[in-house]
Amino acid sequence: MSRIRPARASRLATAGAAATGVAALVAAVLPPTAGAADASGAADRPTRAAAIEEAGTVLADRAAELGLTPDQRTKVRDVVLDDDGTRHVRYDRTYHGLPVLGGDFVLHLNPDGTHRNTTRATTSPLSLATVTPKVAAPEAAGLAANLLRAAHLGETLRKLTAKPRLVVDALHGAPRLAWQTDAVAHDDLGNPVGRTVLTDAATGARIDAWDTLESASGDGASLYGGTVPLETTRSGSSYRLSDATRGGTYTGDAANRTDRCLLTICLTRAPATVFTDADNHWGTGAAADRATVAVDAQYGTDVTWDYYKEAHGRSGIAGDGKGSFNRVHYGKDYNNAFWDDTCFCMTYGDGDGKLMGPLVSLDVAGHEMTHGVTSKTAALRYSGESGGLNEATSDIFGTLVEFHAANPEDPGDWHIGEKVVRSGLGREALRFMDRPSKDGRSADCWSPKLGDLDVHHSSGVGNHFAYLLAEGSGSKTLNGVAHTSPTCDGSTVTGIGRAKLGAIWYRALTVHMTSSTTYADARTATLSAAEDLYGADSTEHKAVAAAWKAVAVG
């Protein structure tokens, strides 16, 4: 099987920050080519539909080899397309319409669509004498409910329900008919608890049982956002800062340790111990309490997850419903934050207190996690103009996350990192999307030499475009913050709103951009996205063209 090379980590770097082996939020610390991915063949990558069609042909040819019979049906669960054209199509299986636990398998296809090999969860032949259970569903439900009660002895469980479904269990020896029952209830504190029980449908014997995550609603006093809601996980008599409702995202304390890296390869990573709390009320709102910035990081993860889910239908960073994790208190006086694909995690420094405070604000969190989204979609290489677009993408969605949160303690604006900067930086934010050149380094307008700039400064053109498309040119005040955005050609641009900007850029990123996209390509991609969403003669399509012209692209 061909390997997909992990994208390098992306950092929200600041001036003077060390960033070994990764890309840097305000000033770059790697040479321009560092972190660049090989874009060759990206345009030739097969489509998901084509991969599924080819896999279907292979599946039909190899049905006997896979033990597939007329009693079975398959359904595609996921498709992964490698840069070299290799396809990996994952299937689930049913038997007489019943889900098969352990029936899943992956077909691996060569770039020409021929079969390479197959990975199977189990290889047991699937043939049952009957799919009619001897044990009735109510009996299976009762067994599961009793096991849940036994797991919570001494507690009064309320609203207990147990819902069995008939399955074929091929994970525990020879395939057999079984009841899979999800028993859930609320404990003495009102928190949901649960246990899944697998019961032999012929004998009533327990095959397996496991706890489902016990979600609890708490709150935290954050550093930047006031008191915020948190979904946590109960563990015995305490709580863990882990959110089962958002893919198991969690936040841990790196204890001011750093990763041990050599050039671009990290040999060891600083571990992070998951935060726990006795009463599910986290932090004090002061940085001196180590849990306070953990609240900000977890809240930022929650809000970013919700934005992508509610605005774009995307479940998690990779779109697979799986959560990432956070490391806070990384290093000493560390003026940086970064996303790293290799650990699928975010890392936050505490800042030095002079240039930066803890880098756990909402827009920083949204910025960092968006690097993960980009790596799972267009994979914009981190150098030249595509690197500037990579950074602009994170600034755009980090800003939209901040607006989406609608937190009165940290209202939305088009400035990046305004919560974390200190007076020593000499300005009130890290970047300014309405007029990027306000930072003294970033570009407002495209020029042939734009690709020579650090990616955090060439991103200015994309940021300027995004602001103009959403808000329009000229001056306005948003949530008490003054914004002024002149155009490069003296034109007047009328904005179409933040939601439409987000929809167009997300469509462009996930459908039309590739790893080597330049600003000229981004213009084409966003025009295609606007046409897809609103039509070729739409106001939105014309606004995209006008906004690009206003930053000297096209």
C-alpha positions as CSV (number, residue, x, y, z in Angstrom):
1,M,0.0,0.0,0.0
2,S,1.3,3.4,-0.8
3,R,1.9,5.8,2.0
4,I,0.4,9.3,2.3
5,R,3.1,11.6,3.5
6,P,1.9,13.6,6.6
7,A,1.7,17.4,6.1
8,R,4.1,19.4,8.2
9,A,2.8,21.2,11.1
10,S,1.6,24.8,10.7
11,R,2.4,27.4,13.3
12,L,0.9,30.7,14.1
13,A,4.4,32.1,14.5
14,T,5.5,35.3,16.0
15,A,8.6,37.3,15.7
16,G,11.6,35.6,17.3
17,A,9.7,32.4,18.0
18,A,11.5,29.1,17.5
19,A,9.7,26.7,15.2
20,T,11.8,23.6,14.6
21,G,10.5,21.4,11.9
22,V,7.3,23.2,11.2
23,A,5.9,26.2,9.4
24,A,5.5,29.3,11.5
25,L,1.6,32.8,12.9
26,V,3.4,36.1,12.3
27,A,7.0,35.6,11.1
28,A,8.4,32.6,9.2
29,V,11.3,30.8,10.7
30,L,11.8,28.2,8.0
31,P,13.3,28.6,4.6
32,P,10.6,29.2,1.9
33,T,10.6,25.6,0.7
34,A,10.3,24.0,4.1
35,G,7.0,22.2,4.5
36,A,6.3,22.2,0.8
37,A,4.5,19.1,-0.4
38,D,5.1,17.5,-3.8
39,A,2.2,18.6,-6.0
40,S,3.0,16.4,-8.9
41,G,0.1,14.3,-10.0
42,A,-2.5,16.2,-7.8
43,A,-4.5,17.2,-10.8
44,D,-4.5,13.5,-12.0
45,R,-5.9,12.1,-8.8
46,P,-9.0,10.0,-9.4
47,T,-12.4,11.1,-8.2
48,R,-14.2,9.5,-5.3
49,A,-16.9,8.4,-7.7
50,A,-14.4,6.8,-10.1
51,A,-12.7,5.0,-7.3
52,I,-16.0,3.6,-6.0
53,E,-16.9,2.5,-9.5
54,E,-13.5,0.8,-10.0
55,A,-13.7,-0.8,-6.6
56,G,-17.2,-2.1,-7.5
57,T,-15.7,-3.9,-10.5
58,V,-13.0,-5.4,-8.4
59,L,-15.5,-6.4,-5.7
60,A,-17.6,-8.3,-8.2
61,D,-14.6,-10.1,-9.6
62,R,-13.3,-11.1,-6.2
63,A,-16.6,-11.8,-4.3
64,A,-15.7,-15.4,-3.7
65,E,-12.2,-14.5,-2.4
66,L,-13.8,-12.1,0.0
67,G,-16.4,-14.6,1.1
68,L,-19.3,-12.6,-0.3
69,T,-22.5,-14.4,-1.0
70,P,-25.9,-13.4,-2.3
71,D,-27.1,-13.1,1.3
72,Q,-24.6,-10.2,1.9
73,R,-24.6,-6.6,0.8
74,T,-21.8,-4.1,1.0
75,K,-21.8,-0.3,1.5
76,V,-19.0,2.2,1.0
77,R,-18.0,3.9,4.2
78,D,-15.0,5.9,3.2
79,V,-12.6,6.6,0.3
80,V,-9.0,7.7,0.5
81,L,-7.2,8.9,-2.6
82,D,-3.4,8.9,-2.5
83,D,-1.2,11.5,-4.4
84,D,0.1,8.8,-6.6
85,G,-3.3,7.6,-7.7
86,T,-3.7,4.7,-5.4
87,R,-7.2,4.3,-4.0
88,H,-8.4,2.8,-0.8
89,V,-12.2,2.0,-0.6
90,R,-13.6,1.0,2.8
91,Y,-16.7,-1.1,3.0
92,D,-19.2,-2.2,5.7
93,R,-21.2,-5.4,5.2
94,T,-24.6,-6.7,6.1
95,Y,-26.0,-10.2,6.2
96,H,-29.7,-10.6,5.4
97,G,-29.9,-6.9,6.2
98,L,-28.2,-7.2,9.6
99,P,-25.0,-5.2,10.3
100,V,-22.0,-7.4,10.5
101,L,-19.6,-6.6,13.4
102,G,-16.2,-7.3,11.8
103,G,-17.6,-7.4,8.3
104,D,-15.7,-4.3,7.2
105,F,-12.8,-4.5,4.7
106,V,-10.7,-2.2,2.6
107,L,-10.0,-2.7,-1.1
108,H,-6.6,-1.2,-2.1
109,L,-6.4,-0.3,-5.8
110,N,-3.4,0.5,-7.9
111,P,-3.2,3.9,-9.8
112,D,-4.6,2.1,-12.9
113,G,-7.6,0.9,-10.9
114,T,-6.5,-2.8,-10.6
115,H,-6.6,-4.7,-7.3
116,R,-3.5,-4.4,-5.1
117,N,-4.6,-6.1,-1.9
118,T,-7.4,-6.3,0.6
119,T,-7.4,-5.6,4.4
120,R,-10.2,-7.4,6.2
121,A,-11.3,-7.0,9.8
122,T,-12.1,-10.8,10.0
123,T,-11.8,-13.6,7.5
124,S,-14.3,-16.0,9.0
125,P,-16.8,-17.4,6.5
126,L,-20.2,-15.8,7.0
127,S,-23.0,-18.3,7.0
128,L,-25.7,-18.7,9.7
129,A,-28.4,-21.4,10.1
130,T,-30.9,-18.7,10.9
131,V,-31.3,-15.0,11.6
132,T,-34.3,-15.6,13.9
133,P,-33.2,-15.0,17.6
134,K,-34.2,-17.5,20.3
135,V,-33.7,-14.8,23.0
136,A,-36.3,-12.0,22.6
137,A,-35.4,-8.4,22.4
138,P,-36.9,-7.5,25.8
139,E,-34.7,-10.1,27.5
140,A,-31.6,-8.7,25.9
141,A,-32.7,-5.2,27.0
142,G,-33.1,-6.4,30.5
143,L,-29.7,-8.0,30.6
144,A,-28.0,-4.8,29.4
145,A,-30.0,-2.7,31.9
146,N,-28.9,-4.9,34.8
147,L,-25.2,-4.7,33.7
148,L,-25.5,-0.9,33.6
149,R,-26.9,-0.9,37.1
150,A,-24.2,-3.2,38.3
151,A,-21.6,-0.8,36.9
152,H,-23.1,2.0,39.0
153,L,-23.8,0.3,42.3
154,G,-24.9,2.7,45.0
155,E,-26.3,5.2,42.5
156,T,-29.9,5.8,41.5
157,L,-30.2,5.7,37.8
158,R,-33.0,7.7,36.2
159,K,-34.6,7.6,32.8
160,L,-32.9,4.2,32.0
161,T,-33.6,2.9,28.5
162,A,-32.1,-0.1,26.7
163,K,-32.5,-0.4,23.0
164,P,-31.4,-3.7,21.4
165,R,-30.7,-4.2,17.7
166,L,-30.0,-7.5,16.0
167,V,-26.5,-7.9,14.5
168,V,-24.1,-10.6,13.3
169,D,-21.1,-10.8,15.5
170,A,-18.0,-11.9,13.5
171,L,-15.5,-10.4,16.0
172,H,-15.6,-13.0,18.7
173,G,-14.9,-16.3,17.1
174,A,-17.2,-18.0,14.6
175,P,-20.0,-15.6,13.4
176,R,-23.2,-15.8,15.3
177,L,-26.4,-13.9,15.8
178,A,-26.3,-11.4,18.6
179,W,-28.2,-8.5,20.2
180,Q,-26.2,-5.3,20.6
181,T,-27.9,-3.2,23.2
182,D,-27.2,0.4,24.2
183,A,-28.3,1.0,27.8
184,V,-28.3,4.7,28.9
185,A,-29.5,6.5,31.9
186,H,-28.8,9.6,34.1
187,D,-26.8,9.2,37.4
188,D,-27.3,11.0,40.7
189,L,-25.7,14.2,39.3
190,G,-27.9,14.2,36.2
191,N,-25.0,13.2,33.9
192,P,-25.7,10.6,31.2
193,V,-24.1,7.2,31.6
194,G,-24.1,4.3,29.3
195,R,-23.0,0.7,28.6
196,T,-23.2,-1.3,25.3
197,V,-23.8,-5.0,25.8
198,L,-23.4,-7.8,23.2
199,T,-25.5,-10.8,23.9
200,D,-25.7,-14.2,22.2
201,A,-29.1,-14.2,20.5
202,A,-29.3,-18.0,20.8
203,T,-28.3,-18.5,24.5
204,G,-28.5,-15.1,26.2
205,A,-24.9,-15.4,27.2
206,R,-23.0,-12.1,27.4
207,I,-20.4,-11.9,24.6
208,D,-18.9,-8.5,25.4
209,A,-19.7,-5.2,27.2
210,W,-18.1,-1.8,27.2
211,D,-18.8,1.5,28.7
212,T,-19.9,4.4,26.5
213,L,-18.4,7.8,27.3
214,E,-20.2,9.5,30.1
215,S,-20.7,13.1,29.0
216,A,-21.3,15.9,31.4
217,S,-22.1,19.6,31.0
218,G,-19.8,21.9,32.9
219,D,-18.4,25.4,32.5
220,G,-15.1,27.2,32.7
221,A,-13.7,30.6,33.5
222,S,-11.5,31.4,30.5
223,L,-8.8,33.9,30.1
224,Y,-10.3,35.7,27.1
225,G,-13.9,34.6,26.7
226,G,-15.5,34.9,30.1
227,T,-17.4,31.9,31.5
228,V,-18.0,29.4,28.8
229,P,-19.9,26.1,28.5
230,L,-17.9,22.9,28.3
231,E,-18.8,19.3,27.6
232,T,-16.6,17.0,29.6
233,T,-16.4,13.4,30.6
234,R,-17.1,12.0,34.0
235,S,-14.4,9.6,35.3
236,G,-15.2,8.1,38.7
237,S,-15.8,11.0,41.1
238,S,-14.1,13.6,38.9
239,Y,-14.2,15.0,35.4
240,R,-11.9,15.0,32.5
241,L,-11.5,17.9,30.0
242,S,-12.6,15.6,27.2
243,D,-15.6,16.1,24.9
244,A,-17.3,13.0,23.7
245,T,-19.9,15.0,21.8
246,R,-17.2,16.4,19.5
247,G,-15.2,13.4,18.6
248,G,-13.4,13.0,21.9
249,T,-11.5,16.2,21.7
250,Y,-9.5,16.9,24.9
251,T,-7.0,19.3,26.4
252,G,-3.8,18.3,28.4
253,D,-1.0,20.1,30.3
254,A,2.4,19.9,28.6
255,A,3.9,21.1,31.8
256,N,6.2,23.6,30.0
257,R,8.1,20.8,28.3
258,T,8.9,20.9,24.6
259,D,9.3,18.4,21.8
260,R,12.7,17.0,21.0
261,C,13.3,17.6,17.3
262,L,16.1,17.3,14.9
263,L,15.8,19.5,11.9
264,T,12.2,18.7,10.7
265,I,11.7,15.4,12.5
266,C,10.5,15.3,16.0
267,L,12.0,12.4,17.9
268,T,9.8,12.7,20.9
269,R,6.9,14.8,21.8
270,A,6.1,16.5,25.1
271,P,3.3,14.5,26.7
272,A,0.2,16.2,27.9
273,T,-1.7,15.1,30.9
274,V,-5.4,15.5,30.5
275,F,-6.9,18.1,32.9
276,T,-9.2,16.9,35.6
277,D,-11.5,18.7,37.9
278,A,-13.6,17.7,40.9
279,D,-16.8,19.8,40.4
280,N,-16.8,20.4,36.6
281,H,-16.3,24.1,37.1
282,W,-12.9,24.8,35.5
283,G,-10.4,27.6,35.9
284,T,-10.6,30.9,37.7
285,G,-10.2,33.3,34.7
286,A,-6.6,34.1,35.8
287,A,-3.6,32.8,33.9
288,A,-2.0,31.8,37.2
289,D,-4.5,28.9,37.4
290,R,-3.2,26.4,34.9
291,A,-6.7,25.2,34.0
292,T,-7.7,28.7,32.8
293,V,-5.9,28.6,29.5
294,A,-7.0,25.0,29.1
295,V,-10.6,26.3,29.2
296,D,-9.8,28.7,26.4
297,A,-8.2,25.9,24.3
298,Q,-11.0,23.5,24.8
299,Y,-13.6,26.2,24.1
300,G,-11.8,27.2,21.0
301,T,-11.9,23.6,19.8
302,D,-15.6,23.4,20.5
303,V,-16.5,26.6,18.7
304,T,-14.3,25.7,15.7
305,W,-15.9,22.2,15.5
306,D,-19.4,23.8,15.7
307,Y,-18.6,26.4,13.0
308,Y,-17.5,23.8,10.5
309,K,-20.4,21.5,11.3
310,E,-23.1,24.2,11.2
311,A,-21.7,26.3,8.4
312,H,-20.3,23.7,6.1
313,G,-21.6,20.3,7.3
314,R,-18.1,19.2,8.1
315,S,-17.8,16.8,11.1
316,G,-14.3,17.4,12.7
317,I,-11.1,18.6,11.2
318,A,-10.7,15.6,8.9
319,G,-14.4,15.4,8.2
320,D,-14.5,11.9,9.8
321,G,-16.1,12.8,13.2
322,K,-12.8,12.3,15.1
323,G,-11.6,14.9,17.5
324,S,-8.1,16.3,17.8
325,F,-6.4,17.3,21.1
326,N,-4.7,20.3,22.6
327,R,-1.5,20.8,24.5
328,V,-1.3,24.0,26.6
329,H,1.6,25.4,28.7
330,Y,4.1,24.3,26.0
331,G,7.7,25.4,26.6
332,K,8.7,28.5,28.5
333,D,7.8,32.0,27.4
334,Y,6.8,30.4,24.1
335,N,5.3,33.1,21.7
336,N,3.7,30.7,19.4
337,A,0.9,28.2,18.7
338,F,0.8,25.5,16.0
339,W,-1.1,22.7,14.4
340,D,0.7,19.4,13.7
341,D,-0.8,16.8,11.4
342,T,1.5,14.1,12.6
343,C,-0.1,14.1,16.1
344,F,-3.5,15.6,14.9
345,C,-3.1,18.1,17.7
346,M,-2.8,21.8,18.6
347,T,-0.1,23.2,20.8
348,Y,-0.2,26.5,22.6
349,G,2.5,28.5,24.3
350,D,2.0,30.8,27.2
351,G,3.7,33.8,25.6
352,D,6.5,35.8,27.3
353,G,4.1,38.4,28.8
354,K,5.9,41.2,26.9
355,L,5.1,40.5,23.3
356,M,2.4,37.9,23.9
357,G,0.1,36.4,26.4
358,P,-1.1,32.8,26.2
359,L,-2.0,32.2,22.6
360,V,-5.3,30.5,23.2
361,S,-7.8,33.1,21.8
362,L,-10.7,32.1,19.6
363,D,-9.3,33.3,16.3
364,V,-5.9,31.6,17.0
365,A,-7.7,28.3,17.7
366,G,-9.8,28.6,14.6
367,H,-6.7,29.5,12.6
368,E,-4.7,26.5,13.8
369,M,-7.4,23.9,13.3
370,T,-8.0,25.2,9.8
371,H,-4.5,24.2,8.9
372,G,-5.7,20.7,9.6
373,V,-8.7,21.2,7.4
374,T,-6.5,22.5,4.6
375,S,-4.1,19.6,4.9
376,K,-7.1,17.2,4.5
377,T,-8.5,19.0,1.5
378,A,-6.5,21.2,-0.9
379,A,-3.2,20.6,1.0
380,L,-1.9,24.0,-0.1
381,R,1.9,23.7,0.0
382,Y,3.5,25.9,2.5
383,S,5.7,28.1,0.3
384,G,5.3,30.7,-2.4
385,E,1.9,32.0,-3.3
386,S,0.2,28.7,-2.3
387,G,1.8,29.1,1.2
388,G,0.3,32.6,1.4
389,L,-3.1,31.2,0.5
390,N,-2.7,28.5,3.1
391,E,-2.1,31.1,5.8
392,A,-4.9,33.3,4.4
393,T,-7.3,30.3,4.6
394,S,-6.5,29.9,8.3
395,D,-6.9,33.6,8.9
396,I,-10.3,33.7,7.0
397,F,-11.8,30.8,8.9
398,G,-10.2,31.7,12.2
399,T,-12.0,35.1,11.8
400,L,-15.3,33.4,10.8
401,V,-15.0,31.1,13.9
402,E,-14.7,34.2,16.1
403,F,-17.8,35.8,14.5
404,H,-19.7,32.5,14.7
405,A,-19.0,32.2,18.5
406,A,-20.8,35.6,19.1
407,N,-19.0,35.8,22.5
408,P,-19.5,39.3,24.0
409,E,-16.2,39.0,25.8
410,D,-14.4,38.4,22.4
411,P,-16.6,39.8,19.7
412,G,-15.8,39.2,16.1
413,D,-13.5,41.5,14.1
414,W,-11.0,41.2,11.2
415,H,-7.9,41.5,13.3
416,I,-5.9,38.4,14.1
417,G,-4.7,37.7,17.6
418,E,-5.8,41.0,19.1
419,K,-6.5,39.2,22.5
420,V,-3.0,37.8,22.8
421,V,-0.7,40.8,21.8
422,R,0.9,42.9,24.5
423,S,2.2,46.5,24.3
424,G,5.8,45.3,23.5
425,L,4.7,44.2,20.1
426,G,4.0,47.8,19.1
427,R,0.6,47.2,17.5
428,E,-2.8,46.0,18.7
429,A,-3.0,42.8,16.7
430,L,-0.8,40.3,14.8
431,R,-2.5,40.9,11.4
432,F,-5.2,43.2,10.0
433,M,-7.3,41.7,7.3
434,D,-9.0,45.0,6.3
435,R,-5.7,46.6,5.5
436,P,-2.9,44.0,5.8
437,S,0.0,46.5,5.4
438,K,-0.8,48.0,8.8
439,D,1.5,45.4,10.3
440,G,4.4,46.9,8.3
441,R,5.2,43.7,6.4
442,S,2.1,42.2,4.7
443,A,1.0,43.0,1.2
444,D,-2.3,44.6,0.4
445,C,-2.0,44.0,-3.4
446,W,-0.7,41.3,-5.6
447,S,2.6,41.8,-7.4
448,P,4.9,39.5,-9.4
449,K,7.3,39.3,-6.3
450,L,4.6,38.3,-3.9
451,G,5.7,34.7,-3.7
452,D,9.1,35.8,-2.4
453,L,7.5,37.1,0.8
454,D,7.1,35.1,4.0
455,V,3.8,33.2,3.7
456,H,2.4,35.2,6.7
457,H,2.9,38.3,4.7
458,S,1.9,37.2,1.3
459,S,-1.3,36.0,2.9
460,G,-2.3,39.7,3.1
461,V,-3.6,39.6,-0.5
462,G,-6.0,36.7,0.3
463,N,-7.0,38.3,3.6
464,H,-7.7,41.7,1.9
465,F,-9.8,39.9,-0.8
466,A,-11.8,38.1,1.9
467,Y,-12.5,41.2,3.9
468,L,-13.6,43.1,0.7
469,L,-15.8,40.3,-0.4
470,A,-17.5,40.0,2.9
471,E,-17.6,43.6,4.2
472,G,-16.9,45.8,1.1
473,S,-14.4,48.7,0.8
474,G,-14.2,51.9,2.8
475,S,-14.6,52.4,6.5
476,K,-16.9,50.8,9.0
477,T,-17.1,49.9,12.7
478,L,-17.7,46.2,13.6
479,N,-18.4,45.3,17.2
480,G,-16.8,48.6,18.3
481,V,-13.6,48.0,16.2
482,A,-12.8,50.5,13.4
483,H,-12.0,48.9,10.0
484,T,-10.8,50.7,6.9
485,S,-10.2,48.9,3.6
486,P,-9.0,50.8,0.5
487,T,-8.7,49.0,-2.8
488,C,-5.6,48.7,-4.9
489,D,-7.3,50.2,-8.0
490,G,-9.4,52.9,-6.3
491,S,-12.6,50.9,-7.0
492,T,-15.6,50.6,-4.7
493,V,-16.5,47.0,-3.7
494,T,-19.8,46.0,-2.2
495,G,-19.6,43.1,0.3
496,I,-21.9,40.1,0.2
497,G,-21.5,39.1,3.8
498,R,-19.4,36.7,5.9
499,A,-21.6,33.6,5.4
500,K,-21.3,33.8,1.6
501,L,-17.6,34.5,1.9
502,G,-17.2,31.3,4.0
503,A,-19.3,29.2,1.7
504,I,-17.4,30.3,-1.4
505,W,-13.9,29.9,0.1
506,Y,-14.8,26.5,1.6
507,R,-16.2,25.3,-1.7
508,A,-13.1,26.5,-3.5
509,L,-10.8,24.9,-0.9
510,T,-12.4,21.6,-0.8
511,V,-13.4,21.2,-4.5
512,H,-11.3,23.5,-6.8
513,M,-8.0,24.3,-5.2
514,T,-5.0,22.0,-5.3
515,S,-1.6,21.9,-3.5
516,S,0.0,24.3,-6.1
517,T,-2.8,26.9,-6.3
518,T,-1.5,30.4,-6.9
519,Y,-3.4,33.6,-6.5
520,A,-4.5,33.6,-10.1
521,D,-5.7,30.0,-9.6
522,A,-7.5,31.0,-6.4
523,R,-9.4,33.6,-8.4
524,T,-10.5,30.9,-10.8
525,A,-11.3,28.6,-8.0
526,T,-13.5,31.1,-6.1
527,L,-15.2,32.2,-9.3
528,S,-16.0,28.5,-10.0
529,A,-17.2,28.1,-6.4
530,A,-19.4,31.1,-6.7
531,E,-20.9,29.8,-9.9
532,D,-21.5,26.4,-8.3
533,L,-23.3,27.9,-5.4
534,Y,-25.0,31.0,-6.9
535,G,-24.8,30.9,-10.7
536,A,-22.5,32.4,-13.3
537,D,-24.6,35.7,-13.6
538,S,-25.2,36.1,-9.9
539,T,-24.4,39.1,-7.7
540,E,-22.0,36.8,-5.7
541,H,-20.1,35.8,-8.8
542,K,-19.6,39.4,-9.9
543,A,-18.6,40.4,-6.4
544,V,-15.8,37.7,-6.3
545,A,-14.5,39.1,-9.6
546,A,-14.6,42.7,-8.3
547,A,-12.9,41.8,-5.0
548,W,-10.0,40.1,-6.8
549,K,-9.6,43.0,-9.2
550,A,-9.5,45.3,-6.1
551,V,-6.4,43.5,-4.9
552,A,-4.8,43.4,-8.3
553,V,-5.5,39.8,-9.1
554,G,-7.0,39.3,-12.6
